[in-house]
């Protein structure tokens, strides 16, 4: 199976703090990977590198065989863990913004996702609840025809009903030939999505493998394994 993301001995330092420390991982094409770890473990730093927003201090990162740059940005759809849409926008303005920004943006698909999420395109961004805003940002991200989707805490701070909508949207829009990397602290809610998982602590991978094989080998769920791996954190 082809590798879509490769990281070899990657480091990233912020002054005296090292966010990634000899971080290495290979991510197979066509899979959903759960990148799991406590706050400050390096998850978001790595995702920002893949999105082309940060550069490594050392080591090498490639996406589809290329170093992060113009090409990789064209095939990566990134959902950050914070809202990035200007407050003056209505939902329909956000659609036009994405249509102008990304050649692979599928406007028809976006409208379908927004309808599925029960969002009104005339609503202002400032009028949306945390859950509604998460649904909007996810809809915009999934409406791109990307090779790699990076979803940083897509369930962050939303109620259980919204979580189910978001999980269903991810499942329904995961197509053959694309790959997803998802971070979350709500492992129990979302672990059924994962083909593979990688546990990260203090900037290093401490455990990784096929999700189902790990469940069978350890005799516990991925959520329980997460709690076991990070019980001292």
N, C-alpha and C positions, 0 to 999 in steps of 0.2 A: 504494500500500500504506500502511495506517495506521501511525502512529508510536506505540509503546507507552512509550518513554522519550525524554525530551528534556532535554538539559543545555546551558545557554547561559552561557558566560563564568563558569563556576563556579570559585570559589576556596575553599580551606579552609586556614587557617593554625593552626599549633600554636606559640604563642609566636613564635620567630624563624623557624621552619621553615614553608614553604608546601608542603603535601602535594598540593594541586590548584591549578593556575595558569592561569586563563582557559580552563578545560577545557570543551570543547563537543563534543557527540555527539548524533546522532539514531539510535535503534535501532528497526528495523522490527518490527512485530507478526508472529508466526509464524516467527521465525528463531532459530537458535542462533548467538550471537555469542561468539567467543573474544576476551576482553580480555587482552592479552598485554603483559608488561613485566617488567623485573627487580625485585628486592626494593626497596621504597621508592619505587616509581614512582607510587603513588597508587591502585592498583587496589582494595585493600581499603577505603580511605577512601571511594571512590565507591560501592562496594557497600554499605557501612554507611549511607551517605546514602539509598540506594534502599530499604534495609530500615527506615529511620526511626530509626536509632540515632545518627546524627550530623546536625548542621545545617551548612549551608554558611556560610562567612564572607561570600560575595558571589555574585552570579549567581542563576540560577533552575534548579531541577530539577522536572520534572513526570513523573508516571507515570500513564498512561491519562488524560492531560489534567488531573490533579490534583496539587497540591503534596503532598509526603510528609505523611501524617497517618493518621487512623483508617481512612479508606477504602483508602488505598494499602497499609496493613499487612494489610488483609483479602484483598488479591489478590496479595501478594508472599510467596513461600516462600523463606526464606533459609537457606543452609547455610554457616555460618562456617568459617574455617580452623582452628578449635580446638574441642575437645570442650566441650559446654555442659551435658551431662547430669550430675546429681548422682551421686556415687559409690555412694550407698546403693541406687540403683535396680536392679531387674532389667529386662530388655528389655520384659517385659509391663507394668511400671510406666511405662516410657517411652511405650508405646502409649497407656495410659490418660491420661497427662499431655497428650499431643498431642490426644487425643479431647476432653479438657476445654478445651483452649486454643483450638482452631481448629474453627470450624463446618464448614469445607470438608474436614476430615480424613476420608479414606475408610479405615475400619478393615479392611475386607475386602481392599482393595488393599495395605494395609500388610502383612497376614499373607502375601499372595502374594509380595510383594517379599522378605520375611524368609525365606520358604521357598526362593525363588530364590537368595538369598544364603547359604543353608545356616546360618542362625542359629537358635539355640534360645532360645525366649522365656523360659525359666526361668533363663538365664544372667545373672549380675550384670555390670553395666557394668565393674566393676573387674577382672573375669576376662577381658575381651576384649582381643585384640591390637590394635595400631594399625589393621591392615587390617580386622578385624572391626568395630571401632568406627566406622571410616569407612563401612562398608557399612550399619551400623545408622542412623547419622545421615542418610545419603543416602536410605535406605528411608523414614524418617519424613518427610523433606522432600518426596520424590516422591509420597508418599501423599496430599498435599494437592491439591485441585483448584484450583490457583492459575492466574492469568493470566501471572505473571512468576516464573520460578525463577532464583535467584541462587546459583550454586555456586562458592564460593571455595576453590580448590585441592582438588577432590574426590578427586584421586589422590595427595595429599600423603603421602609416607612409606610407601606400601603396595607390596607385592611385585607382580611382573608378572601373576601369576594373578589377584590381587585387582583389579588395574587392569582387566583384561578383563571381569571380572564387573561392575564399576562402569560401564564404558563401555557394556556391553550393557544394563544397567538403564536408563541414561539414554536410549539409543536406543529401547528398547522402550516407554518411558513418556513419550516426547515426543509429545504429541497436537496435532492441528490446533487452532489458536486460542490456543495458549500460546507463550511466548517464554522463551528461556534465555540467561543471561549466565554464561559459564564462564571462570574464570581458572586457569592452570596454568603450571608451568615444564616439564612433560613434554609439550611440544608435539607431538613425533613420535608419541607414543602416542595422542593424542586429536584431532589436527587433522582427521581424517576426519569428525568430528562437525560441524565449523563450516560454516555457510552464509556468514557474514561474519566478518571479523577487524578488530580495532583495536589498534594498537600504542601504548602509553603510556610516556612517559619524562619524569621530573621534573614530573609533574602535567599534562602536555599530550599530546594525541593527535598523534603524529608520522606515522602512516600508517594508513589504513583502506580497506576495500573488500570486495567479494565475494571469498571465498576462492579459488574456482576461477578467476576472472578474474585474480587476482593471480598464481596459479601459472602461468597461460599467459603473462601479460605479462612476468613476471620469469624464467620458464623454470626455476624451482626450487620446492621444496616450501615450505610455510608454516614448517616447522621451520628449514629453511635460510635463509629470509627473516628469521626471528626472529634467528638468529645473526648475520646480516649487519647488520641494523638496530641490534643492541645489542652489536656486537663491541667497542666501546670501554668498555662498562659492566663 
